Amino acid sequence: MPDRMARDPALETLADIANDNLAERLRHEAAARILVAARRIRALVGAHSGEHLVDTLASDWDPRAVTAMEYAEDLPVRVLDGLLGAAPRWARAMRDLIESPEPGAAAA
């Protein structure tokens, strides 16, 4: 059975639920998605200063060394909480940056 559980995500999730670990796993998965998105957004908008916690953590993560999930799992709880709490504000700022007209563009 252990080999089967390692291969089947549904059984792995079932084990997380049974052991009351699902919430923590979901927090790590959300943090990993944020980190990956931040790296991709940074590629879209160019080098962005690391003024925001999300930018700083995404810059500190080396995807060649560890996965986003592994990086998220190693974050201290208070940093993980900070990342999850700051992500909506960061996402709104990035959306506004992407949607803003280019400097010098003529108004329609």
PEQUI-V258862 format. One record per residue. N is the residue number from 0. SS is DSSP state (H for helix, E for strand, L for the rest). PSI is psi in whole degrees, 0 to 359 (* if undefined). NEAR is the number of other ideal C-beta (glycine too) atoms within 12 Angstrom. Layout:
n=N ss=SS psi=PSI near=NEAR
n=N ss=SS psi=PSI near=NEAR
//
This chain:
n=0 ss=L psi=321 near=10
n=1 ss=H psi=321 near=10
n=2 ss=H psi=319 near=8
n=3 ss=H psi=319 near=13
n=4 ss=H psi=324 near=16
n=5 ss=H psi=334 near=11
n=6 ss=H psi=339 near=11
n=7 ss=L psi=110 near=14
n=8 ss=H psi=326 near=14
n=9 ss=H psi=318 near=12
n=10 ss=H psi=325 near=17
n=11 ss=H psi=317 near=19
n=12 ss=H psi=319 near=17
n=13 ss=H psi=317 near=17
n=14 ss=H psi=320 near=20
n=15 ss=H psi=317 near=21
n=16 ss=H psi=314 near=16
n=17 ss=H psi=325 near=12
n=18 ss=L psi=8 near=13
n=19 ss=L psi=36 near=10
n=20 ss=L psi=1 near=18
n=21 ss=H psi=317 near=17
n=22 ss=H psi=318 near=14
n=23 ss=H psi=320 near=21
n=24 ss=H psi=318 near=23
n=25 ss=H psi=323 near=19
n=26 ss=H psi=316 near=26
n=27 ss=H psi=319 near=29
n=28 ss=H psi=318 near=26
n=29 ss=H psi=317 near=25
n=30 ss=H psi=319 near=39
n=31 ss=H psi=318 near=32
n=32 ss=H psi=321 near=24
n=33 ss=H psi=315 near=38
n=34 ss=H psi=315 near=41
n=35 ss=H psi=316 near=24
n=36 ss=H psi=318 near=26
n=37 ss=H psi=319 near=37
n=38 ss=H psi=320 near=28
n=39 ss=H psi=319 near=18
n=40 ss=H psi=320 near=26
n=41 ss=H psi=323 near=27
n=42 ss=H psi=327 near=15
n=43 ss=H psi=316 near=16
n=44 ss=H psi=0 near=21
n=45 ss=L psi=179 near=10
n=46 ss=L psi=122 near=13
n=47 ss=L psi=136 near=24
n=48 ss=L psi=147 near=14
n=49 ss=L psi=46 near=17
n=50 ss=L psi=334 near=13
n=51 ss=L psi=145 near=28
n=52 ss=H psi=318 near=28
n=53 ss=H psi=314 near=37
n=54 ss=H psi=318 near=31
n=55 ss=H psi=312 near=22
n=56 ss=H psi=321 near=34
n=57 ss=H psi=324 near=35
n=58 ss=H psi=325 near=21
n=59 ss=H psi=336 near=23
n=60 ss=L psi=128 near=33
n=61 ss=L psi=101 near=15
n=62 ss=L psi=346 near=20
n=63 ss=L psi=339 near=9
n=64 ss=L psi=317 near=11
n=65 ss=L psi=157 near=17
n=66 ss=L psi=165 near=20
n=67 ss=H psi=322 near=31
n=68 ss=H psi=315 near=23
n=69 ss=H psi=319 near=18
n=70 ss=H psi=314 near=29
n=71 ss=H psi=320 near=35
n=72 ss=H psi=334 near=23
n=73 ss=H psi=353 near=21
n=74 ss=L psi=141 near=30
n=75 ss=L psi=150 near=13
n=76 ss=H psi=317 near=16
n=77 ss=H psi=328 near=11
n=78 ss=H psi=319 near=24
n=79 ss=H psi=314 near=28
n=80 ss=H psi=318 near=19
n=81 ss=H psi=317 near=21
n=82 ss=H psi=311 near=38
n=83 ss=H psi=325 near=31
n=84 ss=H psi=327 near=19
n=85 ss=H psi=341 near=26
n=86 ss=H psi=317 near=31
n=87 ss=H psi=318 near=16
n=88 ss=H psi=318 near=20
n=89 ss=H psi=315 near=31
n=90 ss=H psi=319 near=22
n=91 ss=H psi=318 near=15
n=92 ss=H psi=319 near=24
n=93 ss=H psi=320 near=29
n=94 ss=H psi=316 near=16
n=95 ss=H psi=320 near=13
n=96 ss=H psi=316 near=21
n=97 ss=H psi=322 near=18
n=98 ss=H psi=348 near=12
n=99 ss=L psi=146 near=12
n=100 ss=L psi=149 near=12
n=101 ss=L psi=145 near=11
n=102 ss=L psi=135 near=6
n=103 ss=L psi=358 near=6
n=104 ss=L psi=141 near=8
n=105 ss=L psi=141 near=7
n=106 ss=L psi=140 near=6
n=107 ss=L psi=* near=4
//
